[in-house]
Amino acid sequence: MKNFLLTGVFTLIFCLFYGFIISAQQQEKGKALTKDVSQIINRSCVACHSDKGNGMAKMKVNFDKWQSYSYEKQVKLAQKCYQEVSKGGMPPKGFIKSNPGAALSPEEIDIFRNW
């Protein structure tokens, strides 16, 4: 009985420690901009959402500063990006009118959803 209890305690400690390590690694890495997502962002978002972009847009999300954001902020911003893209709010219609290649296809919207 004593061995069983000790094994349970060590297992619990190991699981907690392992979870802490995995969580720390994720936070260090952040919400990576995958190659597919980066291509979409570079084509459709960076003109406004970067250091060289629009003041209001870059205040909401600045992809030039992405790696400096905390993991939690990156996750929150990634969710907001998907919401805006999926409802057609981004890129703005005026931007698409002057930059037709910036429009996202349904497949690209799925890439954002899966990101």
Backbone as a ProteinNet text record, in pm:
[ID]
protein_1_A
[PRIMARY]
MKNFLLTGVFTLIFCLFYGFIISAQQQEKGKALTKDVSQIINRSCVACHSDKGNGMAKMKVNFDKWQSYSYEKQVKLAQKCYQEVSKGGMPPKGFIKSNPGAALSPEEIDIFRNW
[TERTIARY]
82.8	0	87.3	194.4	283.8	351.9	397	459.6	362.6	238.9	135.3	114.1	107.6	89.7	209.4	330.1	451.5	458.8	422.5	422.4	324.2	208	107.3	157.3	223.5	276.7	384.5	476.4	581.4	523.7	422.2	356.6	292.9	224.8	161.5	265.2	375	480.7	539.3	564.6	619.1	524.9	396	298.3	291.2	291.1	287.6	413.5	529.3	655.5	659	616.9	615.1	521.9	405	310.7	369.6	440.7	504.2	609.4	690.2	795.3	733.2	630.3	564.1	503.2	438.3	377.5	483.5	594.8	703.3	760.2	775.5	826.7	731.7	601.7	504	509.6	523.5	526.4	654	765.7	889.3	876.2	817	802.8	698.3	591.9	483	397.5	306.2	215.6	287.8	354.9	440.5	360.6	421.3	364.6	413.6	328.3	366.6	392	454.4	486.5	359.5	253.7	128.1	68.2	65.8	9.5	95.5	226.8	316.5	294.2	276.3	252.7	123.7	19.6	-108.4	-92	-29.9	-10.5	72.5	179.1	264.1	187.9	102.5	28.6	-92.3	-158.5	-288.3	-296.3	-195	-208.3	-97.8	25.1	141.6	139.4	74.2	71.3	16.7	-76.3	-135.2	-88	-73.3	-43.6	105.1	187.6	332.5	384.8	513.8	573.3	549.6	543.6	524	376.6	289.7	146.8	70.6	-58.5	-156.1	-150.2	-156.1	-147	-248.3	-376	-481	-463.4	-435.1	-422.1	-304.6	-191.1	-74.2	-85.6	-175.4	-199.4	-278.3	-363	-441.5	-354.6	-279.1	-181.9	-72.8	50.8	166.6	250.1	244.9	313.8	465.7	519.3	663	703.5	609.4	636.5	582	536.1	469.2	549.3	677.8	759.2	776.8	754	767.6	639.6	529.4	403.6	412.5	345.7	339.8	261	280.5	208.8	57	11.7	-132	-184.5	-107	-148.1	-148.7	-49.6	-45.5	-168.3	-205.5	-323.2	-448.7	-461.8	-579	-585.3	-471.6	-467.9	-493.5	-441.6	-466.2	-615.8	-682	-827.3	-901.6	-860	-924	-900.2	-779.3	-749.1	-844.7	-859.6	-949.7	-1093.2	-1139.2	-1275.8	-1295.7	-1201.6	-1213.9	-1209.6	-1117.7	-1102.9	-1225.6	-1275.9	-1388.5	-1518.7	-1535.9	-1659.4	-1644.5	-1525.6	-1502.8	-1463.1	-1430.3	-1391.4	-1248.7	-1165.7	-1026.1	-990.7	-908.3	-871	-992.9	-987.7	-1101.4	-1130.9	-1256.7	-1299.6	-1226.3	-1200.8	-1126.9	-985.3	-922.3	-786.7	-788.8	-888.2	-899.7	-926.8	-1005.9	-1037.1	-908.9	-818.3	-693.5	-583	-605.1	-509.3	-585.5	-638.1	-724	-658	-527.4	-457.5	-458.3	-504.3	-507.1	-627.4	-729.1	-848.5	-811.6	-870.3	-842.2	-942.3	-891.3	-977	-1035.1	-1138.5	-1191.3	-1083.9	-993.6	-885.6	-791.4	-765	-677	-745	-873.8	-947.9	-939.8	-946.5	-930	-791	-690.5	-554.3	-550.2	-615.3	-622.5	-696.3	-805.4	-884.3	-798	-721	-639.3	-514.2	-474.8	-357.4	-387.1
-119.4	0	125.9	121.8	235.7	259.9	151.1	164.2	220.9	176.8	224.5	374.5	419.9	561.7	642.5	592.3	660.6	670.5	563.4	563.2	667.3	676.4	775.6	918	942.8	1076.8	1113.3	1020.2	1047.5	1068.1	990.7	1006	1143.5	1186.4	1318.1	1429.2	1419	1519.8	1523.5	1406	1399.6	1466.1	1434.9	1492.1	1643.7	1694.4	1839.3	1904.9	1845.5	1899.4	1896.3	1784.9	1770.6	1875.1	1895.3	1995.8	2135.6	2163.8	2294.3	2316.6	2214.9	2225.5	2249.7	2173.3	2188.5	2327.8	2374.3	2507.6	2615.4	2602.8	2701.1	2701.5	2583.3	2576.5	2643.3	2622.8	2685.7	2836.2	2884.7	3028.3	3088.8	3016.2	3066.5	3075.4	2972.9	2966.5	3064.9	3079.3	3164.8	3099.3	3176.1	3130.9	3156	3053.6	3067.6	3109.7	3196.1	3232.8	3127.9	3031.9	2926.2	2986.7	2908.9	2957.1	3001.6	2919.5	2954.8	3084	3094.1	3213.1	3335.5	3320.1	3432.2	3484.3	3394	3436.1	3517.2	3470.6	3543.5	3679.5	3682	3807.3	3905.5	3858	3947.1	4006.2	3927.3	3974.1	4060.9	4028.1	4088.8	4175.9	4172.5	4241.1	4342.2	4310.1	4388.3	4532.6	4558.9	4697.5	4792.6	4744.5	4828.2	4786.9	4655.8	4602.6	4573.1	4677.4	4666	4801.8	4809.9	4937.4	5046.7	5009.7	5107.3	5130.9	5066.5	5070.4	5183.4	5170.5	5265.3	5269.1	5388.9	5404.3	5323.5	5329.1	5256.6	5105.6	5063.4	4920.2	4859.3	4926.8	4869.7	4874.3	4956.7	4956.3	4831.3	4782.4	4662.1	4537.5	4524.8	4415.6	4463.3	4443.7	4482.3	4356.3	4302.9	4177.6	4191	4312.5	4332.4	4307.9	4319.9	4301.8	4169.2	4081.8	3957.6	3878.5	3860.8	3780.1	3844.5	3974	4039.5	4027.4	3986.4	3968.5	3841.4	3844.4	3724.4	3615.8	3493.5	3380.7	3403.1	3447.3	3470	3577	3684.5	3790.8	3740.6	3659.6	3604.6	3518.7	3435.6	3349	3434.7	3535.3	3623.8	3696.8	3747.3	3818.8	3725	3602.8	3504.9	3475.3	3463.1	3439.8	3558.9	3679.9	3800	3810.8	3775.9	3778	3685	3563.8	3469.4	3523.4	3578.3	3632.1	3740.9	3832.6	3942.6	3892.5	3801.1	3747.1	3665.7	3584.5	3496.1	3572	3685.5	3762.5	3865.4	3869.5	3960.7	4100.9	4120.6	4253.1	4291.1	4190.5	4213.7	4123.2	4167.4	4306.5	4390.4	4519.7	4606.8	4611.1	4629.2	4631.2	4737.6	4854	4959.3	4916.4	4844.4	4795	4689.4	4601.5	4496.9	4558.1	4666.5	4731.8	4781.4	4838.9	4888.7	4782	4670.2	4559.2	4427	4395.5	4277.6	4146.6	4138.5	4017.3	3995.9	4094.6	4084	4006.4	3987.3	3913.8	3770.7	3720.4	3584.3	3486.4	3373.6	3266.3	3188.7	3109.7	3024.9	2931.8	2883.3	2796.9	2873.2	2998.8	3079.9	3113.1	3132.7	3155.8	3031	2913.7	2788.5	2778.8	2826.7	2827.2	2911	3027.3	3110.4	3037.1	2969.8	2898.2	2790.6	2718.4	2609	2659	2782.6	2840.5	2866.4
0	0	0	80.9	89.6	-45.5	-112.7	-244.7	-346.2	-340.6	-433.4	-415.7	-292.7	-262.3	-308.4	-283.7	-326.7	-478.6	-547.2	-693	-745.1	-683.3	-722.6	-704.2	-593.9	-565.3	-667.9	-694.7	-792.9	-932.7	-966.9	-1097.2	-1107.9	-1003.8	-1002	-1015.4	-942.5	-950	-1090.3	-1148.4	-1283	-1383.5	-1374.8	-1468.4	-1456.2	-1334.5	-1314	-1369.5	-1342	-1391.5	-1543.9	-1604.2	-1749.9	-1811.6	-1753.5	-1802.5	-1794.4	-1687.6	-1671.6	-1779.3	-1808.5	-1910.6	-2047.7	-2082.8	-2212.5	-2223.7	-2118.8	-2120	-2138.2	-2069.2	-2081	-2222.3	-2282.2	-2418.7	-2516.2	-2500	-2588.4	-2574.4	-2452.7	-2431.9	-2488.2	-2481.7	-2540.7	-2691.5	-2751	-2895.8	-2944.4	-2869	-2910.5	-3017	-3068.6	-3174.1	-3304.8	-3352.7	-3470.8	-3593.1	-3671.5	-3800.7	-3900.2	-3930.2	-4022.9	-4161.1	-4247.7	-4381.8	-4454.8	-4448.8	-4515.7	-4459.7	-4327.8	-4263.1	-4295.7	-4291.3	-4323	-4464	-4558.8	-4697.2	-4708.4	-4641.3	-4643.9	-4578.3	-4462.5	-4388.9	-4470.6	-4531.2	-4611.5	-4729.4	-4790.4	-4907.6	-4870.2	-4760.4	-4733	-4608	-4522.1	-4393.2	-4362.5	-4401.6	-4359	-4407.7	-4519.8	-4569.1	-4462.8	-4382.4	-4276.7	-4137	-4115	-3981.6	-3964.7	-3979.6	-3960.1	-3916.1	-3891.1	-3850	-3953.6	-4081.8	-4188.8	-4220.1	-4146.2	-4177.3	-4113.7	-4124.1	-4071.9	-3919.7	-3862.1	-3717	-3639.4	-3678.9	-3607.3	-3625.8	-3748.5	-3777.5	-3702.1	-3703.5	-3637	-3485.2	-3433.1	-3289.5	-3249.2	-3337.6	-3307.1	-3314.4	-3422.1	-3435.5	-3529.9	-3486.5	-3566.7	-3588	-3709.9	-3736.6	-3732	-3741	-3722.5	-3577.1	-3485.5	-3342.3	-3288.9	-3377.7	-3337.8	-3233.7	-3256.4	-3165.5	-3027.8	-3017.1	-2887	-2802.9	-2865.3	-2791.8	-2706.4	-2593.3	-2509.6	-2583.2	-2541.6	-2602.6	-2593.8	-2478.3	-2458.3	-2554.6	-2571.2	-2662.5	-2806.3	-2843.5	-2977.9	-3005.2	-2909.4	-2926.8	-2941.7	-2856.5	-2863.2	-2997.4	-3044.1	-3171.4	-3289.4	-3281.6	-3388.7	-3398.5	-3284.8	-3284.6	-3345	-3308.2	-3362.9	-3513.9	-3557.2	-3700.9	-3774.4	-3723.7	-3789.4	-3791.4	-3681	-3675	-3779.7	-3789.2	-3885.3	-4029.9	-4056.1	-4191.4	-4229.8	-4137.4	-4169.8	-4193.2	-4126.5	-4148.6	-4261	-4322.8	-4435	-4395.5	-4267.3	-4220.2	-4257.5	-4282.4	-4318.7	-4435	-4523.3	-4543.1	-4581.9	-4552.7	-4582.9	-4733.1	-4765.5	-4905.8	-4987.1	-4929.2	-4999.9	-5033.6	-4942.4	-4966.7	-5076.8	-5072	-5174.7	-5311.8	-5312.7	-5439.9	-5508	-5430.5	-5489	-5491.6	-5422.1	-5417.9	-5430.6	-5548.6	-5563.2	-5519.6	-5526.6	-5484.1	-5333.9	-5258.8	-5112.6	-5061	-5145.7	-5103.4	-5067	-4960.5	-4915.8	-4974.4	-5018.6	-5069.6	-4951.7	-4973.8	-4865.3	-4807.6	-4891.4	-4843.2	-4750.7	-4783	-4698.2	-4565.5	-4569.4	-4444.3	-4355.6	-4417.9	-4343.1	-4281.6	-4353.6	-4299.3	-4172.1	-4173.1	-4052.5	-3940.9	-3975.6	-3873.7	-3806.4	-3886.7	-3832.5	-3761.1	-3788.5	-3725.6	-3581.6
[MASK]
+++++++++++++++++++++++++++++++++++++++++++++++++++++++++++++++++++++++++++++++++++++++++++++++++++++++++++++++++++

